[in-house]
C-alpha cells in the first residue's frame, strides 16, 4: 500500500489498523529509508519504506505468528 505522509513528522506515524501512534525502529543503519513500525495497542508490525525524493512511503503489513503456524500445519515448531 502506498501512503502519503503529508505534513506528518516521521516521529508520529499512526497504525493503519487502530490509528494509534507506532514505535519506529531502524534495524539496519545502511537502509535509513526502511523502518520497522510496531503498534503496542493492536500488536501489528509494518515495514515502512520511505521515498527519499517525495513525502510518500510504501507500507507492508508483516504476518503475525498465527500466519506462520497455519502454513506450517499448526505445529508451532
C-alpha positions in Angstrom: 0.0 0.0 0.0 1.3 3.5 -0.8 0.8 6.2 1.8 1.2 9.9 1.5 2.7 11.4 4.7 1.6 14.9 4.0 3.0 17.1 6.8 3.2 14.2 9.3 6.5 14.2 11.1 8.2 10.8 11.0 8.0 10.6 14.8 4.2 10.4 14.7 3.4 7.7 12.3 0.0 6.1 13.1 -1.1 2.5 12.9 -3.1 1.8 9.8 -5.4 -0.6 11.8 -6.1 1.2 15.1 -4.9 4.7 14.4 -2.6 4.8 17.4 1.0 6.1 17.4 3.5 3.4 16.5 7.1 2.9 17.6 9.6 3.2 14.8 12.8 1.0 14.7 15.7 1.3 12.3 17.0 -2.3 12.2 19.8 -1.5 9.6 21.7 1.8 9.6 22.6 1.0 6.0 19.0 1.5 5.0 17.8 4.7 6.7 14.7 4.8 4.5 13.4 1.5 5.8 11.8 1.3 9.2 10.0 -1.3 11.2 6.9 0.1 12.9 5.3 -1.7 15.8 1.9 -0.9 17.4 1.8 -1.7 21.1 -2.0 -1.5 21.1 -3.0 -3.9 18.3 0.4 -5.6 18.2 0.8 -5.3 14.4 4.1 -4.8 12.7 4.6 -2.9 9.5 7.6 -2.4 7.2 7.7 1.3 6.1 9.9 2.1 3.0 10.1 5.8 2.7 10.8 7.5 -0.7 13.6 10.0 0.0 12.6 12.1 -3.1 9.0 12.6 -2.0 6.8 12.6 1.0 5.4 9.1 0.4 6.0 5.6 1.7 5.2 2.0 0.8 3.8 0.2 3.8 3.7 -3.6 4.1 1.8 -5.4 6.9 4.0 -8.2 8.2 2.4 -11.5 9.0 1.9 -12.5 12.6 2.9 -15.8 14.2 -0.5 -17.3 13.7 0.0 -17.0 9.9 3.3 -18.9 10.2 1.7 -21.5 12.4 -1.0 -22.0 9.8 1.3 -22.5 6.9 3.5 -24.9 9.0 0.4 -27.0 9.6 -0.3 -25.7 13.1 2.7 -27.5 14.7 4.1 -24.3 16.3 7.6 -25.7 15.6 
